[in-house]
């Protein structure tokens, strides 16, 4: 099993312009040749609960920075009022955490 540390950084403005999630693979699975073990290493969705309280009840564009410093545009993260969540559905984007440095959310204009 791979183990990750995910750190969260956000501007402390009334409505945050940017939000960054940093990904760090802290422990690799033993007896495995590659860092991607299975589908558990793939990001399907990211949910930020209580989004309205954090003034994140808006839409954000998302961009991933991979380990090789290449950039990958991801689908927008959208606010769901019924659940009070900011939901980022990565879906078929196939972003695997061992290959990921960070995801930057930017307020959509």
N, C-alpha and C positions, 0 to 999 in steps of 0.2 A: 504494500500500500504506500502510495506517495502521500506526503504530509506537506501542507502549504500554510504559509502565513500571509494573510491578506490585510493590508493597511489601507485606511481611508483618510483622505485629505480633502477638506472643503473650505472654501472662503467663508468667512463669518459675516456675510452681508445679509441684507434683508431677503433678497432672492439670490441664492448663489449662482454666479456665472459659470463656475467650473467645479467639478468634483473629480477626484482621481482615486482609482483603486490600484494599489501596487500589489503585485503577486510575487511571492518568493517560495521556491521549492526548498523546504527546509530538510527534507529527508526523502531519499529515493527508496523505492521498493528493493528489497534484496533479491538476489538470484534472477535479475532481469536485465537484459542487454540494453533496452531502450528506456527513456524516461517516461514515455506514454505507455501506461499499462493497459487501460481499457477505457470504456466510455465514461467512467467516473472522473477522468482527467479532463473531460470536455465540459466547457461552460454551456449550459442550455439556456438558463435564465438567471437574472440577478433581480432580487426584490429588495427594495428599501422601504421598510415599514414606517408608518407614521410620517409619511412624506410631507403632509401639509404643515405639521408642526415645525419641520425643518425648512419650510418655504420652498420645497422641491416639488410642488404640485403643478409642474410645467413639463414641457417636452424638452429633451436633450438629444443632441446628436452624439454619437459615440465613435471613438477611434482607438484602436488597439495598437500598442507598440510591442512588437515581438522581440525575442531575444537577439535576433540579428539586426535590430533597429529598423526593420521595415515596418510600414504602417498599413493597417487594414481598417477600412471603413466598415462599421457595424450598423445594423438597423437602429433607428431612433429608440430611445427609452421614453415611454409615455406614462403619464399619470393616470391611474385608475381610481376615480373618486369613490366607487362602491367599496373598495377594500382599503382605501387611503394608502396606496403603494405606488412607488415609482417602479415600473416594470421594464426591464431590458430583456427582450427575447432575442437571444443570439441565434437560436435555431440552427439553420443549415450553414451558418458562418464557420463552423468547425474551428473554433478557437480552443486550443488545448492549453491548459494552465502551465505545463512544463516549458512551453515555448513562449510564454507571455511575460512581459515586464510590467505593463500597466494598461489600464483602460481609462481614457479621459472623457468625461461627460461635459459637453459645452452647451449652455443655454441656447436653444434654437430661437432664431429671430424671425 
